[in-house]
Amino acid sequence: MNKVKLEKHLLSILESLHDAVLVISKDSTIVYVNTAYSVQFGVPTHKIINRKLSQVEPEARILEVIKTGQPLINDYSYLHSLNVHIFANITPLLEKGELIGAVAIMKDISEFYGLQEELKKYKTYSTKLEEQLHEKIFSLLESHAPGMRQAVNVAKKVSDSEATLLLYGETGVGKEVFARAIHEASPRGEAPFVAINMASLPESLFESELFGFEEGAFTGSRKGGKKGLFELADGGTLFLDEIGELSLFLQAKILRVLQEKAFMKVGGTATHPLDVRIIAATNKNLQELIREGKFREDLYYRLNIVPIHIPPVRERKQDLPILINNILGKLRITYKKQVTVTQEVYEIFERYDWPGNVRELNNVLERMIAICSKSYFVPEDIPSFVREGAEREESIADGTMQNRTNKMNLPGIIERTEREMLEEVLKTSRTRTEAIQKLGISRKAFYQKLKKYNIK
């Protein structure tokens, strides 16, 4: 192929490119631009050929290559005059080792750049939606009490993680509600949430219920076998409630699964990977159970990665209006009744101690709405045990206040101080004789005071 034909083919190739091509000489004279260049930058070819690029676009990156003789690969630049984002490969042209010019192949990435900016905006918007979703999910746990607010804040922080959680709290405080909220706010929120009451599982059925069984594993076993609760929770969250009720034997089996992150079905030989997040809960003091030898220390440390203490209702009575509103919202739909709560009812509820916590409150409100024939609750609608309990708490509070008032006089202060001193000396003395010597009183006076203050 002769030189003329080669040049024609080369020009045809350059003209067919969708990317802009610019060729300049050593002195920055524009010697060639292809059609794509003219379209991209909106400049007719005849108007720029033989012009100095340094005069047309003095900030052009190709001029830097002319000066340095070094190529610029994957170079990004923004042309302010045209509002165009450019991605270019610029190479010096050499002839017999001497620089004679440079060629730039440029791609207009303005559309791509715009999409990237849109993506950033979408990610920001998506983040805001996630935050709003988290707030909505945790709205049922809204609280004015410092202890409860701290528990909710920790729950929000760990919801996105895979950390194993251990929820502490008395029976009925809403540990499962907490666990569900954490699950729904997590990346596993669309996957199953499986709750297991460990106290209700008979030891003989423990393995088959949790791990499932293969066909023919035992006499009378279901054809085709059965999936266990671990398998049903695959990809989601497994809530192990009342974990403190497990025997040491069953604790060892749970520990093994957590350590190996795999389980084996009853009657099976293959292990199945465990892809679940574990949230455990208890109403017991596990550290006390460890000291008594009733709970495995190694299992405790497996579960207690992030502990969350959920306070009882009696420690957050300022939340009663929120709790009542949330519970009644559901009950009104169930019973198709629009019932409100009077101030008198609120005051009685605030005086009651709620030993059964949120579960008891739910039970009381459901009982009230079921039998109420008015559009509002009155004290007579409240179960008698709640009203009596509230009165008892009020009388105790009044008695305590009266007792404090009585002890504000001088004899009361002296008696209180004397009693406290006796108790303190007895705690720090090995024998009663030593206590008598420290107090500097007679043995008879010592025993009279013990009798007076009923100190044993």
TAJO-V85333 format. One record per residue. N is the residue number from 0. D_FIRST is the distance of its C-alpha to the first C-alpha in Angstrom with 1 decimal. Layout:
N&D_FIRST + N&D_FIRST
//
This chain:
0&0.0 + 1&3.8 + 2&6.8 + 3&8.3 + 4&6.4 + 5&6.6 + 6&10.1 + 7&10.9 + 8&10.3 + 9&12.2 + 10&14.9 + 11&15.3 + 12&15.9 + 13&18.3 + 14&20.1 + 15&20.6 + 16&22.4 + 17&26.2 + 18&26.8 + 19&27.0 + 20&24.4 + 21&25.5 + 22&23.9 + 23&26.2 + 24&26.3 + 25&28.7 + 26&31.5 + 27&31.0 + 28&29.5 + 29&27.7 + 30&24.2 + 31&22.9 + 32&24.5 + 33&23.3 + 34&25.5 + 35&27.2 + 36&28.4 + 37&30.0 + 38&31.7 + 39&32.8 + 40&34.4 + 41&35.3 + 42&33.8 + 43&31.8 + 44&28.5 + 45&29.6 + 46&32.8 + 47&31.3 + 48&28.1 + 49&29.1 + 50&32.3 + 51&33.5 + 52&33.4 + 53&36.5 + 54&38.3 + 55&37.0 + 56&37.5 + 57&39.1 + 58&39.6 + 59&35.9 + 60&35.1 + 61&31.7 + 62&33.8 + 63&35.4 + 64&32.0 + 65&31.5 + 66&34.9 + 67&34.8 + 68&31.2 + 69&31.9 + 70&30.1 + 71&32.2 + 72&31.5 + 73&33.2 + 74&35.0 + 75&37.5 + 76&38.7 + 77&40.8 + 78&40.3 + 79&43.9 + 80&43.1 + 81&41.1 + 82&42.9 + 83&39.6 + 84&39.1 + 85&35.7 + 86&34.0 + 87&31.1 + 88&28.7 + 89&28.2 + 90&26.0 + 91&26.0 + 92&22.8 + 93&22.9 + 94&21.2 + 95&22.6 + 96&25.3 + 97&26.4 + 98&26.8 + 99&24.9 + 100&25.5 + 101&25.5 + 102&24.1 + 103&26.4 + 104&25.9 + 105&29.3 + 106&31.1 + 107&34.2 + 108&36.9 + 109&39.8 + 110&40.5 + 111&40.3 + 112&42.5 + 113&44.9 + 114&45.1 + 115&45.8 + 116&48.6 + 117&49.9 + 118&49.9 + 119&51.9 + 120&54.4 + 121&54.6 + 122&55.3 + 123&58.0 + 124&59.5 + 125&59.3 + 126&61.1 + 127&63.8 + 128&64.2 + 129&64.6 + 130&67.2 + 131&69.0 + 132&68.9 + 133&70.4 + 134&73.1 + 135&73.8 + 136&74.0 + 137&76.3 + 138&78.4 + 139&81.0 + 140&81.6 + 141&82.2 + 142&85.0 + 143&87.1 + 144&88.5 + 145&86.8 + 146&86.8 + 147&85.2 + 148&82.6 + 149&81.7 + 150&81.2 + 151&79.0 + 152&76.9 + 153&76.3 + 154&75.4 + 155&72.8 + 156&71.2 + 157&70.9 + 158&70.0 + 159&66.2 + 160&66.6 + 161&67.2 + 162&70.4 + 163&73.4 + 164&76.3 + 165&80.1 + 166&82.1 + 167&85.8 + 168&88.5 + 169&91.7 + 170&91.9 + 171&90.8 + 172&89.0 + 173&85.7 + 174&83.7 + 175&81.8 + 176&81.1 + 177&79.6 + 178&77.5 + 179&76.2 + 180&75.2 + 181&73.3 + 182&71.5 + 183&70.6 + 184&69.3 + 185&67.1 + 186&63.6 + 187&65.5 + 188&67.3 + 189&65.8 + 190&66.7 + 191&70.3 + 192&73.3 + 193&75.8 + 194&79.3 + 195&81.6 + 196&85.2 + 197&85.7 + 198&89.5 + 199&89.5 + 200&87.6 + 201&90.0 + 202&89.2 + 203&89.1 + 204&86.3 + 205&84.4 + 206&81.6 + 207&81.1 + 208&81.1 + 209&78.7 + 210&76.4 + 211&76.8 + 212&77.4 + 213&75.8 + 214&77.1 + 215&80.1 + 216&80.6 + 217&84.3 + 218&86.8 + 219&86.4 + 220&83.0 + 221&80.9 + 222&78.5 + 223&75.0 + 224&76.3 + 225&76.3 + 226&74.2 + 227&75.9 + 228&76.1 + 229&73.5 + 230&71.0 + 231&71.9 + 232&71.1 + 233&67.7 + 234&65.3 + 235&68.2 + 236&71.5 + 237&74.5 + 238&77.8 + 239&80.4 + 240&83.6 + 241&86.9 + 242&85.1 + 243&88.4 + 244&90.2 + 245&88.2 + 246&90.0 + 247&88.8 + 248&87.6 + 249&85.4 + 250&84.2 + 251&82.8 + 252&80.8 + 253&79.3 + 254&78.5 + 255&76.7 + 256&74.4 + 257&73.7 + 258&72.9 + 259&70.6 + 260&69.2 + 261&69.6 + 262&72.4 + 263&73.4 + 264&75.1 + 265&78.6 + 266&78.2 + 267&74.5 + 268&72.6 + 269&69.3 + 270&69.1 + 271&67.7 + 272&66.0 + 273&67.9 + 274&66.0 + 275&68.7 + 276&70.1 + 277&73.7 + 278&76.4 + 279&79.9 + 280&83.2 + 281&86.8 + 282&90.2 + 283&91.4 + 284&91.3 + 285&89.0 + 286&89.8 + 287&93.4 + 288&92.6 + 289&90.7 + 290&93.8 + 291&95.9 + 292&93.5 + 293&92.6 + 294&88.9 + 295&86.2 + 296&85.0 + 297&81.5 + 298&81.1 + 299&82.4 + 300&79.7 + 301&77.0 + 302&78.2 + 303&79.4 + 304&75.9 + 305&76.6 + 306&80.3 + 307&81.3 + 308&84.9 + 309&85.9 + 310&89.3 + 311&92.1 + 312&93.2 + 313&96.4 + 314&94.2 + 315&92.2 + 316&94.8 + 317&93.1 + 318&90.4 + 319&92.9 + 320&92.0 + 321&88.3 + 322&89.1 + 323&91.6 + 324&89.2 + 325&86.4 + 326&88.7 + 327&90.4 + 328&87.1 + 329&86.5 + 330&90.1 + 331&90.4 + 332&87.6 + 333&89.1 + 334&92.6 + 335&91.7 + 336&94.1 + 337&93.7 + 338&96.0 + 339&96.2 + 340&97.8 + 341&100.8 + 342&101.4 + 343&104.4 + 344&102.3 + 345&99.7 + 346&102.6 + 347&103.9 + 348&100.5 + 349&100.1 + 350&103.4 + 351&102.6 + 352&101.0 + 353&98.5 + 354&98.7 + 355&96.4 + 356&93.8 + 357&91.3 + 358&92.0 + 359&95.7 + 360&94.9 + 361&92.8 + 362&95.6 + 363&98.2 + 364&96.2 + 365&95.5 + 366&99.2 + 367&100.1 + 368&97.7 + 369&98.7 + 370&102.3 + 371&102.0 + 372&103.1 + 373&102.6 + 374&99.6 + 375&100.2 + 376&101.5 + 377&105.0 + 378&106.5 + 379&108.4 + 380&105.1 + 381&104.3 + 382&105.3 + 383&108.6 + 384&107.2 + 385&104.8 + 386&107.6 + 387&110.0 + 388&107.3 + 389&106.6 + 390&110.4 + 391&110.7 + 392&107.9 + 393&109.4 + 394&112.9 + 395&111.4 + 396&109.6 + 397&112.8 + 398&114.8 + 399&112.3 + 400&112.5 + 401&116.3 + 402&116.4 + 403&114.3 + 404&116.6 + 405&119.7 + 406&118.3 + 407&117.7 + 408&121.5 + 409&122.7 + 410&124.2 + 411&121.0 + 412&118.9 + 413&121.3 + 414&121.2 + 415&117.4 + 416&117.0 + 417&119.7 + 418&118.0 + 419&114.5 + 420&116.1 + 421&117.8 + 422&114.6 + 423&112.6 + 424&115.3 + 425&115.5 + 426&111.8 + 427&111.8 + 428&115.0 + 429&115.4 + 430&118.9 + 431&121.3 + 432&123.5 + 433&120.6 + 434&119.9 + 435&123.6 + 436&123.6 + 437&120.4 + 438&122.0 + 439&125.4 + 440&127.5 + 441&130.1 + 442&129.3 + 443&131.4 + 444&129.6 + 445&126.2 + 446&127.0 + 447&128.5 + 448&125.2 + 449&123.1 + 450&125.4 + 451&125.2 + 452&121.4 + 453&121.1 + 454&118.9 + 455&118.6
//
